Amino acid sequence: MLKTARLAVSILTLLKEQSRASKLSFAEVIKRVAEFDSVHPAFISSNTTLVERYVVVHGQIILQQFADFPDVSIQRSAFVTGLTLKMEERRHTKLVMKKKSQAMKGENLNPSAKMGPILRKKLMRATTTRFISKIWGDYYATHFPEDTKEGDGNAQKEIDEELEENEDDDDIEEDLNIEMEQAVKTPPSTRSSKSLKSCKEARWKGQIAGKTVSGEFLYKCVTFQDLSIGVGQSVSLEDDSGEAIMCFVEYMYEKHDGTKKIHGRILQKGVQTVLGNAANEREVFLTNDCQEFELGDIKELVTVNVQLIPWGHKYRKENSEVNRIEGEKAEARKRKGLPVEYFCKSLYLPKKGGFFSIPHDKLGTGTGSCSSCEERNQDGDEFKILSGTGFVFKNIRYNVHDFLYIRPDFFSQGEGYETYKAGRNVGLKPYVVCHVLSIDAPDGSNKAHPESTKINVRRFYRPDDISSTKAYTSDIREVRLFCLINASFFFKCCI
């Protein structure tokens, strides 16, 4: 970005030095840029072909600089016209954007923030893949259904031709296998769905594997007609709305009244996570949400392969080959109309905002314990005062002179809330760093609760709380303590 900006400034200087901005054509500007000395800040190459290629590839950035230049004659110069034509010849144009009805308020340092909803697609040859095309295709079908009806035939042919040209890289074959058309629903299983409303026909298979905390017998496997369900397998259920739910069987037991129960953890498909339609249609994610259900609630068995992926650069080629082979097998099963075989590689925790490694050693043990339930029990809202020097809240101990995060809306009402606007999150504020000075709790431990307990803290200010200039030049880890002692000064700290 900095290199391209320097190039744009140098070209602006060349045009400004002329008596008439249009005196220099696009080819003449490229020639002069190629004549720059190697120590020049905007030096690209001595080869005019390489310089022209660089200018066209980074044309959007250069045109943005020219659009913001106050001289109208330079904005409409022959160089700008020539650059635009070159970009169109190479089909290196961005998506055509529709201007917003409301003007952006205040200074906008992000040029893409000015973009509004997209009217129609123009391919950007350098980045168009089946993966990207599917994402934009779903976007148009949802937000601009009237535009998708116009010229679908010819546009589809052009997209296919472009995609064939861009699919030479073997490293991205995985992503390009995603179909461009709308996702086809999974063919129904050859095995008919069973309601299993009665548990009388169900039989435990094998010996008793132990007891639960309440004394109920545990088992490893159960059979019903032609179904054999074991610990570590996955099943499909139906919720109250009729939608299918996938569950991983943690353990199964028989209640004192003879009811056969299964404890499982819910599996979410990729489209149900933050990945949305960018996820693999065969990948599911383990969650910490549990479900207790009877055998009669099971709809069918589902094949889910819980994989242990070795991490590291030395396994990259091996993992890529395994993914390619699995993808080919999945395509073959799909053509034959066989049920989908899913795979699971990660644990999805939306509250923590990420995907994590699966605890394989604690998964599907069949011992009557569930690691997810144990974590939820530990994450309670217990609150306890520790003799005025600290307190315990949600199993975390806080002491005087500790540092903690506090929500930004506590200091300024209305800040810290997310507003999704033009592809950006507007209004978000980071947590405020504070230093605990003292704890004010009511007398008596029985009266202590979060609502009646107050803590005195000293606030630290981030650079963006002081000025935009400080935010731009300071370290992101730096916070400042503001004090008033006959004068104003700052202490620098790092979090």
TATA-V667875 format. One line per field, one symbol per residue. burial: 1 if it has 24 or more other ideal C-beta (glycine too) atoms within 12 Angstrom, else 0. A space follows every 10 residues. Layout:
burial->???
//
This chain:
burial->0001001111 1111100000 1001110011 0111010000 0101000000 1101111111 1111110010 0001001111 0111011000 0111100000 0000000000 0001100100 1011100111 1111111101 0000000100 0000100010 0110010000 0001111101 0010010000 0001010010 0101000010 0100011111 1101001011 1111111000 0001111111 1111000001 1111111111 0110001111 1111111111 1111111111 1111111000 0000000000 0010011001 0000000001 1111111110 0000100100 0011111111 1110100000 0011100001 1000000100 0011110100 0000000000 0000000011 0111110010 1000000100 0010101111 1110100000 0000000111 1000000000 00000
//
